[in-house]
């Protein structure tokens, strides 16, 4: 494969990883801001949702 397409593919892959990480952080913050914080179970529920979203983004 010529050098330019390899470099382009590498850069696109890096950009995708960075965007996915940013999206995961934004979603996590949103979930934590909007989940009720009445009990330990609500915190666990937020952690479960965040885990599911992060797994999907991988």
PQR file with spaces between the fields and no chain letter, atoms N, CA, C, O and H, PARSE charges and radii, in Angstrom:
ATOM       1  N    UNK     1       0.851   -1.171    0.000 -0.4000 1.5000
ATOM       2  CA   UNK     1       0.000    0.000    0.000 -0.0000 2.0000
ATOM       3  C    UNK     1       0.900    1.238    0.000  0.5500 1.7000
ATOM       4  O    UNK     1       1.867    1.308    0.759 -0.5500 1.4000
ATOM       5  N    UNK     2       0.584    2.196   -0.839 -0.4000 1.5000
ATOM       6  CA   UNK     2       1.384    3.432   -0.856 -0.0000 2.0000
ATOM       7  C    UNK     2       1.330    4.140    0.501  0.5500 1.7000
ATOM       8  O    UNK     2       0.412    3.927    1.294 -0.5500 1.4000
ATOM       9  H    UNK     2      -0.201    2.139   -1.455  0.4000 1.0000
ATOM      10  N    UNK     3       2.315    4.970    0.744 -0.4000 1.5000
ATOM      11  CA   UNK     3       2.481    5.611    2.054 -0.0000 2.0000
ATOM      12  C    UNK     3       1.319    6.528    2.436  0.5500 1.7000
ATOM      13  O    UNK     3       0.874    6.504    3.584 -0.5500 1.4000
ATOM      14  H    UNK     3       3.060    5.143    0.100  0.4000 1.0000
ATOM      15  N    UNK     4       0.816    7.338    1.491 -0.4000 1.5000
ATOM      16  CA   UNK     4      -0.248    8.289    1.824 -0.0000 2.0000
ATOM      17  C    UNK     4      -1.511    7.592    2.325  0.5500 1.7000
ATOM      18  O    UNK     4      -2.043    8.005    3.356 -0.5500 1.4000
ATOM      19  H    UNK     4       1.178    7.358    0.559  0.4000 1.0000
ATOM      20  N    UNK     5      -2.020    6.557    1.654 -0.4000 1.5000
ATOM      21  CA   UNK     5      -3.217    5.892    2.181 -0.0000 2.0000
ATOM      22  C    UNK     5      -3.000    5.280    3.571  0.5500 1.7000
ATOM      23  O    UNK     5      -3.916    5.280    4.393 -0.5500 1.4000
ATOM      24  H    UNK     5      -1.588    6.221    0.817  0.4000 1.0000
ATOM      25  N    UNK     6      -1.805    4.762    3.839 -0.4000 1.5000
ATOM      26  CA   UNK     6      -1.522    4.219    5.171 -0.0000 2.0000
ATOM      27  C    UNK     6      -1.597    5.323    6.221  0.5500 1.7000
ATOM      28  O    UNK     6      -2.194    5.151    7.284 -0.5500 1.4000
ATOM      29  H    UNK     6      -1.060    4.762    3.171  0.4000 1.0000
ATOM      30  N    UNK     7      -0.986    6.450    5.907 -0.4000 1.5000
ATOM      31  CA   UNK     7      -0.992    7.583    6.831 -0.0000 2.0000
ATOM      32  C    UNK     7      -2.416    8.094    7.049  0.5500 1.7000
ATOM      33  O    UNK     7      -2.809    8.397    8.176 -0.5500 1.4000
ATOM      34  H    UNK     7      -0.501    6.591    5.043  0.4000 1.0000
ATOM      35  N    UNK     8      -3.177    8.186    5.971 -0.4000 1.5000
ATOM      36  CA   UNK     8      -4.557    8.650    6.068 -0.0000 2.0000
ATOM      37  C    UNK     8      -5.380    7.696    6.925  0.5500 1.7000
ATOM      38  O    UNK     8      -6.134    8.138    7.791 -0.5500 1.4000
ATOM      39  H    UNK     8      -2.857    7.940    5.055  0.4000 1.0000
ATOM      40  N    UNK     9      -5.244    6.407    6.696 -0.4000 1.5000
ATOM      41  CA   UNK     9      -5.984    5.414    7.480 -0.0000 2.0000
ATOM      42  C    UNK     9      -5.593    5.490    8.955  0.5500 1.7000
ATOM      43  O    UNK     9      -6.448    5.390    9.835 -0.5500 1.4000
ATOM      44  H    UNK     9      -4.631    6.047    5.992  0.4000 1.0000
ATOM      45  N    UNK    10      -4.326    5.664    9.215 -0.4000 1.5000
ATOM      46  CA   UNK    10      -3.849    5.772   10.593 -0.0000 2.0000
ATOM      47  C    UNK    10      -4.415    7.015   11.274  0.5500 1.7000
ATOM      48  O    UNK    10      -4.857    6.953   12.421 -0.5500 1.4000
ATOM      49  H    UNK    10      -3.631    5.746    8.500  0.4000 1.0000
ATOM      50  N    UNK    11      -4.400    8.127   10.576 -0.4000 1.5000
ATOM      51  CA   UNK    11      -4.927    9.375   11.137 -0.0000 2.0000
ATOM      52  C    UNK    11      -6.436    9.293   11.368  0.5500 1.7000
ATOM      53  O    UNK    11      -6.939    9.780   12.380 -0.5500 1.4000
ATOM      54  H    UNK    11      -4.040    8.178    9.644  0.4000 1.0000
ATOM      55  N    UNK    12      -7.150    8.679   10.434 -0.4000 1.5000
ATOM      56  CA   UNK    12      -8.594    8.521   10.601 -0.0000 2.0000
ATOM      57  C    UNK    12      -8.909    7.629   11.798  0.5500 1.7000
ATOM      58  O    UNK    12      -9.843    7.897   12.554 -0.5500 1.4000
ATOM      59  H    UNK    12      -6.741    8.284    9.612  0.4000 1.0000
ATOM      60  N    UNK    13      -8.136    6.582   11.961 -0.4000 1.5000
ATOM      61  CA   UNK    13      -8.330    5.684   13.097 -0.0000 2.0000
ATOM      62  C    UNK    13      -8.075    6.408   14.417  0.5500 1.7000
ATOM      63  O    UNK    13      -8.829    6.241   15.375 -0.5500 1.4000
ATOM      64  H    UNK    13      -7.377    6.363   11.347  0.4000 1.0000
ATOM      65  N    UNK    14      -7.030    7.199   14.467 -0.4000 1.5000
ATOM      66  CA   UNK    14      -6.718    7.968   15.676 -0.0000 2.0000
ATOM      67  C    UNK    14      -7.818    8.989   15.969  0.5500 1.7000
ATOM      68  O    UNK    14      -8.214    9.164   17.122 -0.5500 1.4000
ATOM      69  H    UNK    14      -6.417    7.335   13.689  0.4000 1.0000
ATOM      70  N    UNK    15      -8.307    9.654   14.937 -0.4000 1.5000
ATOM      71  CA   UNK    15      -9.370   10.645   15.116 -0.0000 2.0000
ATOM      72  C    UNK    15     -10.646    9.977   15.622  0.5500 1.7000
ATOM      73  O    UNK    15     -11.327   10.508   16.499 -0.5500 1.4000
ATOM      74  H    UNK    15      -7.986    9.511   14.000  0.4000 1.0000
ATOM      75  N    UNK    16     -10.961    8.821   15.070 -0.4000 1.5000
ATOM      76  CA   UNK    16     -12.155    8.099   15.506 -0.0000 2.0000
ATOM      77  C    UNK    16     -12.041    7.727   16.982  0.5500 1.7000
ATOM      78  O    UNK    16     -13.001    7.881   17.738 -0.5500 1.4000
ATOM      79  H    UNK    16     -10.408    8.389   14.358  0.4000 1.0000
ATOM      80  N    UNK    17     -10.877    7.240   17.393 -0.4000 1.5000
ATOM      81  CA   UNK    17     -10.675    6.890   18.793 -0.0000 2.0000
ATOM      82  C    UNK    17     -10.829    8.092   19.706  0.5500 1.7000
ATOM      83  O    UNK    17     -11.440    7.997   20.770 -0.5500 1.4000
ATOM      84  H    UNK    17     -10.097    7.114   16.779  0.4000 1.0000
ATOM      85  N    UNK    18     -10.277    9.218   19.292 -0.4000 1.5000
ATOM      86  CA   UNK    18     -10.376   10.439   20.096 -0.0000 2.0000
ATOM      87  C    UNK    18     -11.822   10.920   20.197  0.5500 1.7000
ATOM      88  O    UNK    18     -12.274   11.320   21.270 -0.5500 1.4000
ATOM      89  H    UNK    18      -9.781    9.295   18.427  0.4000 1.0000
ATOM      90  N    UNK    19     -12.540   10.882   19.088 -0.4000 1.5000
ATOM      91  CA   UNK    19     -13.937   11.315   19.085 -0.0000 2.0000
ATOM      92  C    UNK    19     -14.785   10.391   19.948  0.5500 1.7000
ATOM      93  O    UNK    19     -15.645   10.858   20.695 -0.5500 1.4000
ATOM      94  H    UNK    19     -12.173   10.558   18.216  0.4000 1.0000
ATOM      95  N    UNK    20     -14.553    9.088   19.854 -0.4000 1.5000
ATOM      96  CA   UNK    20     -15.304    8.145   20.682 -0.0000 2.0000
ATOM      97  C    UNK    20     -15.031    8.363   22.167  0.5500 1.7000
ATOM      98  O    UNK    20     -15.946    8.269   22.986 -0.5500 1.4000
ATOM      99  H    UNK    20     -13.855    8.709   19.248  0.4000 1.0000
ATOM     100  N    UNK    21     -13.791    8.651   22.517 -0.4000 1.5000
ATOM     101  CA   UNK    21     -13.463    8.921   23.919 -0.0000 2.0000
ATOM     102  C    UNK    21     -14.157   10.186   24.412  0.5500 1.7000
ATOM     103  O    UNK    21     -14.689   10.217   25.522 -0.5500 1.4000
ATOM     104  H    UNK    21     -13.048    8.727   21.852  0.4000 1.0000
ATOM     105  N    UNK    22     -14.150   11.219   23.592 -0.4000 1.5000
ATOM     106  CA   UNK    22     -14.822   12.460   23.955 -0.0000 2.0000
ATOM     107  C    UNK    22     -16.323   12.230   24.098  0.5500 1.7000
ATOM     108  O    UNK    22     -16.937   12.720   25.046 -0.5500 1.4000
ATOM     109  H    UNK    22     -13.718   11.194   22.691  0.4000 1.0000
ATOM     110  N    UNK    23     -16.918   11.488   23.163 -0.4000 1.5000
ATOM     111  CA   UNK    23     -18.342   11.212   23.222 -0.0000 2.0000
ATOM     112  C    UNK    23     -18.687   10.435   24.497  0.5500 1.7000
ATOM     113  O    UNK    23     -19.696   10.716   25.143 -0.5500 1.4000
ATOM     114  H    UNK    23     -16.419   11.090   22.393  0.4000 1.0000
ATOM     115  N    UNK    24     -17.856    9.470   24.853 -0.4000 1.5000
ATOM     116  CA   UNK    24     -18.095    8.689   26.070 -0.0000 2.0000
ATOM     117  C    UNK    24     -18.057    9.588   27.303  0.5500 1.7000
ATOM     118  O    UNK    24     -18.889    9.442   28.199 -0.5500 1.4000
ATOM     119  H    UNK    24     -17.035    9.242   24.328  0.4000 1.0000
ATOM     120  N    UNK    25     -17.113   10.503   27.359 -0.4000 1.5000
ATOM     121  CA   UNK    25     -17.029   11.434   28.497 -0.0000 2.0000
ATOM     122  C    UNK    25     -18.243   12.347   28.570  0.5500 1.7000
ATOM     123  O    UNK    25     -18.789   12.573   29.650 -0.5500 1.4000
ATOM     124  H    UNK    25     -16.437   10.621   26.632  0.4000 1.0000
ATOM     125  N    UNK    26     -18.666   12.872   27.423 -0.4000 1.5000
ATOM     126  CA   UNK    26     -19.830   13.758   27.404 -0.0000 2.0000
ATOM     127  C    UNK    26     -21.092   13.022   27.832  0.5500 1.7000
ATOM     128  O    UNK    26     -21.898   13.555   28.594 -0.5500 1.4000
ATOM     129  H    UNK    26     -18.222   12.688   26.546  0.4000 1.0000
ATOM     130  N    UNK    27     -21.264   11.795   27.340 -0.4000 1.5000
ATOM     131  CA   UNK    27     -22.442   11.013   27.709 -0.0000 2.0000
ATOM     132  C    UNK    27     -22.401   10.669   29.195  0.5500 1.7000
ATOM     133  O    UNK    27     -23.422   10.742   29.879 -0.5500 1.4000
ATOM     134  H    UNK    27     -20.609   11.362   26.721  0.4000 1.0000
ATOM     135  N    UNK    28     -21.227   10.296   29.693 -0.4000 1.5000
ATOM     136  CA   UNK    28     -21.100    9.974   31.121 -0.0000 2.0000
ATOM     137  C    UNK    28     -21.472   11.180   31.978  0.5500 1.7000
ATOM     138  O    UNK    28     -22.223   11.042   32.943 -0.5500 1.4000
ATOM     139  H    UNK    28     -20.398   10.237   29.137  0.4000 1.0000
ATOM     140  N    UNK    29     -20.962   12.349   31.640 -0.4000 1.5000
ATOM     141  CA   UNK    29     -21.306   13.563   32.392 -0.0000 2.0000
ATOM     142  C    UNK    29     -22.805   13.838   32.337  0.5500 1.7000
ATOM     143  O    UNK    29     -23.413   14.203   33.343 -0.5500 1.4000
ATOM     144  H    UNK    29     -20.352   12.462   30.856  0.4000 1.0000
ATOM     145  N    UNK    30     -23.394   13.663   31.163 -0.4000 1.5000
ATOM     146  CA   UNK    30     -24.829   13.905   30.995 -0.0000 2.0000
ATOM     147  C    UNK    30     -25.634   12.943   31.869  0.5500 1.7000
ATOM     148  O    UNK    30     -26.572   13.355   32.553 -0.5500 1.4000
ATOM     149  H    UNK    30     -22.900   13.367   30.345  0.4000 1.0000
ATOM     150  N    UNK    31     -25.263   11.661   31.844 -0.4000 1.5000
ATOM     151  CA   UNK    31     -25.975   10.670   32.652 -0.0000 2.0000
ATOM     152  C    UNK    31     -25.848   11.016   34.131  0.5500 1.7000
ATOM     153  O    UNK    31     -26.839   11.007   34.861 -0.5500 1.4000
ATOM     154  H    UNK    31     -24.502   11.327   31.289  0.4000 1.0000
ATOM     155  N    UNK    32     -24.648   11.317   34.566 -0.4000 1.5000
ATOM     156  CA   UNK    32     -24.443   11.624   35.991 -0.0000 2.0000
ATOM     157  C    UNK    32     -25.190   12.897   36.415  0.5500 1.7000
ATOM     158  O    UNK    32     -25.659   12.988   37.550 -0.5500 1.4000
ATOM     159  H    UNK    32     -23.843   11.325   33.972  0.4000 1.0000
ATOM     160  N    UNK    33     -25.302   13.872   35.513 -0.4000 1.5000
ATOM     161  CA   UNK    33     -26.013   15.112   35.842 -0.0000 2.0000
ATOM     162  C    UNK    33     -27.523   14.917   35.920  0.5500 1.7000
ATOM     163  O    UNK    33     -28.196   15.620   36.673 -0.5500 1.4000
ATOM     164  H    UNK    33     -24.921   13.798   34.591  0.4000 1.0000
ATOM     165  N    UNK    34     -28.064   13.969   35.152 -0.4000 1.5000
ATOM     166  CA   UNK    34     -29.514   13.840   35.054 -0.0000 2.0000
ATOM     167  C    UNK    34     -30.093   12.627   35.770  0.5500 1.7000
ATOM     168  O    UNK    34     -31.313   12.467   35.800 -0.5500 1.4000
ATOM     169  H    UNK    34     -27.517   13.397   34.540  0.4000 1.0000
ATOM     170  N    UNK    35     -29.258   11.770   36.346 -0.4000 1.5000
ATOM     171  CA   UNK    35     -29.765   10.640   37.131 -0.0000 2.0000
ATOM     172  C    UNK    35     -30.036   11.132   38.542  0.5500 1.7000
ATOM     173  O    UNK    35     -29.251   11.902   39.095 -0.5500 1.4000
ATOM     174  H    UNK    35     -28.267   11.900   36.321  0.4000 1.0000
ATOM     175  N    UNK    36     -31.145   10.689   39.128 -0.4000 1.5000
ATOM     176  CA   UNK    36     -31.381   11.061   40.524 -0.0000 2.0000
ATOM     177  C    UNK    36     -30.291   10.480   41.421  0.5500 1.7000
ATOM     178  O    UNK    36     -29.768    9.397   41.157 -0.5500 1.4000
ATOM     179  H    UNK    36     -31.783   10.063   38.678  0.4000 1.0000
ATOM     180  N    UNK    37     -29.959   11.205   42.472 -0.4000 1.5000
ATOM     181  CA   UNK    37     -28.885   10.769   43.370 -0.0000 2.0000
ATOM     182  C    UNK    37     -29.436   10.457   44.761  0.5500 1.7000
ATOM     183  O    UNK    37     -28.844   10.829   45.774 -0.5500 1.4000
ATOM     184  H    UNK    37     -30.384   12.084   42.686  0.4000 1.0000
ATOM     185  N    UNK    38     -30.561    9.780   44.790 -0.4000 1.5000
ATOM     186  CA   UNK    38     -31.220    9.521   46.073 -0.0000 2.0000
ATOM     187  C    UNK    38     -30.611    8.366   46.839  0.5500 1.7000
ATOM     188  O    UNK    38     -30.681    8.328   48.068 -0.5500 1.4000
ATOM     189  H    UNK    38     -31.041    9.478   43.967  0.4000 1.0000
ATOM     190  N    UNK    39     -30.021    7.434   46.135 -0.4000 1.5000
ATOM     191  CA   UNK    39     -29.553    6.234   46.826 -0.0000 2.0000
ATOM     192  C    UNK    39     -28.361    5.629   46.106  0.5500 1.7000
ATOM     193  O    UNK    39     -27.988    6.044   45.009 -0.5500 1.4000
ATOM     194  H    UNK    39     -29.964    7.465   45.137  0.4000 1.0000
ATOM     195  N    UNK    40     -27.784    4.645   46.755 -0.4000 1.5000
ATOM     196  CA   UNK    40     -26.663    3.914   46.162 -0.0000 2.0000
ATOM     197  C    UNK    40     -27.127    3.207   44.893  0.5500 1.7000
ATOM     198  O    UNK    40     -26.370    3.119   43.927 -0.5500 1.4000
ATOM     199  H    UNK    40     -28.087    4.308   47.646  0.4000 1.0000
ATOM     200  N    UNK    41     -28.361    2.701   44.882 -0.4000 1.5000
ATOM     201  CA   UNK    41     -28.835    1.969   43.708 -0.0000 2.0000
ATOM     202  C    UNK    41     -28.941    2.877   42.478  0.5500 1.7000
ATOM     203  O    UNK    41     -28.738    2.414   41.356 -0.5500 1.4000
ATOM     204  H    UNK    41     -28.976    2.773   45.667  0.4000 1.0000
ATOM     205  N    UNK    42     -29.254    4.154   42.672 -0.4000 1.5000
ATOM     206  CA   UNK    42     -29.318    5.061   41.522 -0.0000 2.0000
ATOM     207  C    UNK    42     -27.918    5.320   40.970  0.5500 1.7000
ATOM     208  O    UNK    42     -27.745    5.466   39.760 -0.5500 1.4000
ATOM     209  H    UNK    42     -29.419    4.530   43.583  0.4000 1.0000
ATOM     210  N    UNK    43     -26.919    5.376   41.855 -0.4000 1.5000
ATOM     211  CA   UNK    43     -25.534    5.519   41.391 -0.0000 2.0000
ATOM     212  C    UNK    43     -25.095    4.271   40.636  0.5500 1.7000
ATOM     213  O    UNK    43     -24.404    4.363   39.622 -0.5500 1.4000
ATOM     214  H    UNK    43     -27.060    5.257   42.838  0.4000 1.0000
ATOM     215  N    UNK    44     -25.498    3.103   41.135 -0.4000 1.5000
ATOM     216  CA   UNK    44     -25.170    1.853   40.448 -0.0000 2.0000
ATOM     217  C    UNK    44     -25.859    1.792   39.090  0.5500 1.7000
ATOM     218  O    UNK    44     -25.275    1.314   38.117 -0.5500 1.4000
ATOM     219  H    UNK    44     -26.059    3.028   41.959  0.4000 1.0000
ATOM     220  N    UNK    45     -27.100    2.275   39.021 -0.4000 1.5000
ATOM     221  CA   UNK    45     -27.820    2.298   37.749 -0.0000 2.0000
ATOM     222  C    UNK    45     -27.102    3.209   36.751  0.5500 1.7000
ATOM     223  O    UNK    45     -26.970    2.862   35.577 -0.5500 1.4000
ATOM     224  H    UNK    45     -27.574    2.664   39.811  0.4000 1.0000
ATOM     225  N    UNK    46     -26.642    4.360   37.211 -0.4000 1.5000
ATOM     226  CA   UNK    46     -25.891    5.269   36.337 -0.0000 2.0000
ATOM     227  C    UNK    46     -24.613    4.602   35.859  0.5500 1.7000
ATOM     228  O    UNK    46     -24.260    4.705   34.684 -0.5500 1.4000
ATOM     229  H    UNK    46     -26.749    4.642   38.164  0.4000 1.0000
ATOM     230  N    UNK    47     -23.913    3.916   36.762 -0.4000 1.5000
ATOM     231  CA   UNK    47     -22.691    3.205   36.370 -0.0000 2.0000
ATOM     232  C    UNK    47     -22.986    2.131   35.329  0.5500 1.7000
ATOM     233  O    UNK    47     -22.209    1.942   34.393 -0.5500 1.4000
ATOM     234  H    UNK    47     -24.199    3.832   37.717  0.4000 1.0000
ATOM     235  N    UNK    48     -24.112    1.424   35.489 -0.4000 1.5000
ATOM     236  CA   UNK    48     -24.490    0.387   34.519 -0.0000 2.0000
ATOM     237  C    UNK    48     -24.755    0.988   33.143  0.5500 1.7000
ATOM     238  O    UNK    48     -24.298    0.456   32.132 -0.5500 1.4000
ATOM     239  H    UNK    48     -24.744    1.577   36.249  0.4000 1.0000
ATOM     240  N    UNK    49     -25.493    2.097   33.105 -0.4000 1.5000
ATOM     241  CA   UNK    49     -25.792    2.747   31.821 -0.0000 2.0000
ATOM     242  C    UNK    49     -24.505    3.242   31.170  0.5500 1.7000
ATOM     243  O    UNK    49     -24.317    3.083   29.964 -0.5500 1.4000
ATOM     244  H    UNK    49     -25.864    2.529   33.927  0.4000 1.0000
ATOM     245  N    UNK    50     -23.629    3.834   31.957 -0.4000 1.5000
ATOM     246  CA   UNK    50     -22.355    4.336   31.429 -0.0000 2.0000
ATOM     247  C    UNK    50     -21.527    3.186   30.876  0.5500 1.7000
ATOM     248  O    UNK    50     -20.917    3.316   29.815 -0.5500 1.4000
ATOM     249  H    UNK    50     -23.782    3.963   32.937  0.4000 1.0000
ATOM     250  N    UNK    51     -21.499    2.067   31.583 -0.4000 1.5000
ATOM     251  CA   UNK    51     -20.751    0.897   31.104 -0.0000 2.0000
ATOM     252  C    UNK    51     -21.313    0.403   29.772  0.5500 1.7000
ATOM     253  O    UNK    51     -20.550    0.074   28.863 -0.5500 1.4000
ATOM     254  H    UNK    51     -21.994    1.962   32.445  0.4000 1.0000
ATOM     255  N    UNK    52     -22.627    0.348   29.649 -0.4000 1.5000
ATOM     256  CA   UNK    52     -23.259   -0.100   28.405 -0.0000 2.0000
ATOM     257  C    UNK    52     -22.901    0.833   27.256  0.5500 1.7000
ATOM     258  O    UNK    52     -22.546    0.374   26.171 -0.5500 1.4000
ATOM     259  H    UNK    52     -23.247    0.616   30.387  0.4000 1.0000
ATOM     260  N    UNK    53     -22.990    2.134   27.486 -0.4000 1.5000
ATOM     261  CA   UNK    53     -22.678    3.111   26.433 -0.0000 2.0000
ATOM     262  C    UNK    53     -21.214    3.004   26.020  0.5500 1.7000
ATOM     263  O    UNK    53     -20.904    3.000   24.829 -0.5500 1.4000
ATOM     264  H    UNK    53     -23.277    2.508   28.368  0.4000 1.0000
ATOM     265  N    UNK    54     -20.319    2.918   26.988 -0.4000 1.5000
ATOM     266  CA   UNK    54     -18.888    2.819   26.669 -0.0000 2.0000
ATOM     267  C    UNK    54     -18.577    1.536   25.908  0.5500 1.7000
ATOM     268  O    UNK    54     -17.752    1.542   24.994 -0.5500 1.4000
ATOM     269  H    UNK    54     -20.570    2.921   27.956  0.4000 1.0000
ATOM     270  N    UNK    55     -19.232    0.438   26.276 -0.4000 1.5000
ATOM     271  CA   UNK    55     -19.042   -0.820   25.552 -0.0000 2.0000
ATOM     272  C    UNK    55     -19.522   -0.677   24.113  0.5500 1.7000
ATOM     273  O    UNK    55     -18.869   -1.164   23.190 -0.5500 1.4000
ATOM     274  H    UNK    55     -19.902    0.433   27.018  0.4000 1.0000
ATOM     275  N    UNK    56     -20.664   -0.010   23.916 -0.4000 1.5000
ATOM     276  CA   UNK    56     -21.189    0.204   22.568 -0.0000 2.0000
ATOM     277  C    UNK    56     -20.228    1.045   21.729  0.5500 1.7000
ATOM     278  O    UNK    56     -20.045    0.776   20.542 -0.5500 1.4000
ATOM     279  H    UNK    56     -21.195    0.386   24.665  0.4000 1.0000
ATOM     280  N    UNK    57     -19.616    2.054   22.336 -0.4000 1.5000
ATOM     281  CA   UNK    57     -18.726    2.942   21.591 -0.0000 2.0000
ATOM     282  C    UNK    57     -17.404    2.282   21.216  0.5500 1.7000
ATOM     283  O    UNK    57     -16.717    2.747   20.306 -0.5500 1.4000
ATOM     284  H    UNK    57     -19.764    2.271   23.301  0.4000 1.0000
ATOM     285  N    UNK    58     -17.043    1.215   21.901 -0.4000 1.5000
ATOM     286  CA   UNK    58     -15.787    0.528   21.570 -0.0000 2.0000
ATOM     287  C    UNK    58     -15.980   -0.175   20.282  0.5500 1.7000
ATOM     288  O    UNK    58     -15.059   -0.828   19.792 -0.5500 1.4000
ATOM     289  H    UNK    58     -17.600    0.837   22.641  0.4000 1.0000
